[in-house]
Amino acid sequence: MRGQQREMIAEAAEQAGMSPQSIERFKDAATAAENWARRLREGDLVLLKASRAVHLELVAQAIIEAPASESTTKGRFIAKQHGR
């Protein structure tokens, strides 16, 4: 998400009771990919949802390719693209 829309979603999550410390904002998909792949642990569930223009496939690929020492979820990723 970009700019104002990203902020609106983050604010809505906080208003719905999500801890502000749990809400992350990244300037683009590449930055998100660098940060999230190494943070995931066994049992974590990640939903990546956005238009293709956002390029969240970069985040998905980083999760898939993360070394086992960085992400214990390697090999347990299921991807579904709309329309395929």
N, C-alpha and C positions, 0 to 999 in steps of 0.2 A: 504494500500500500504506500501511497505517496502523500506527503503533505497533510492537508486538512483532513482528508478521509482517514488517513492513518491515525491522526490525533483523535478524531471523533470515535473511532473504534476503541482506542485505548481508554478514553474517558468513559465510554459505555461499559467496558469491562470492569473498570474500577467502581463505577456506580452500582454495578450488579454484584459487587462484593469481592472482586478479585484484588488481591494484595498488590499495591503499586510496585512493590519490589519484584513481583512476578511478571510484570508487563515490560516487554522489551521492544525497543524501536530501533530499526536499522535503516540506513539511508538507501540501501538497495539490496537486491537478492544476493549479490556476491559477498557483501559484508555479512549478511545473515548466514550464508553458507559457511564462512570462515568461523563464525562464532558458535553455531548450533551443533554441528556434527560432533565436536569434541565434548559437548555438554550432556549428550544423551546417555542414559544408563538403561540397563536391563529393565524391562517392564514399561518404559516410557512409550507413550502413544503420541504420534505427531500427525496432525491433519494440516496439509498444505493446500490452501484453496485460494485461487486468484485467477485473474485473466492471464492468458498466455503472454501478454505484454509485460507482465511483472517479472517473468523468468524464474519462477519458483523451481523450475526443473534444475536450476543450479544448486539449490538447497537440497533437493532430493538426491542429486548425484553426489554431493559432498557427504551426505549421510551414508549412502551406499558404499562409497569408496573409503570412508574413514578407517584407519587402521584399528584393529581390535582393541588396542590399548587406549584409543581415543573414544571409541564408540562400541559399546557392547551390543548394539542393535544391528550390527553389520549382518547382512544376509537375512534379515527378518523384515524387510521393507516391502510393502505392497503398494504399487502405484496404479492409479487408474486415471486415464485422461478422458475428459468429456468427449463423447462422440467416437470413441474407439473401442 
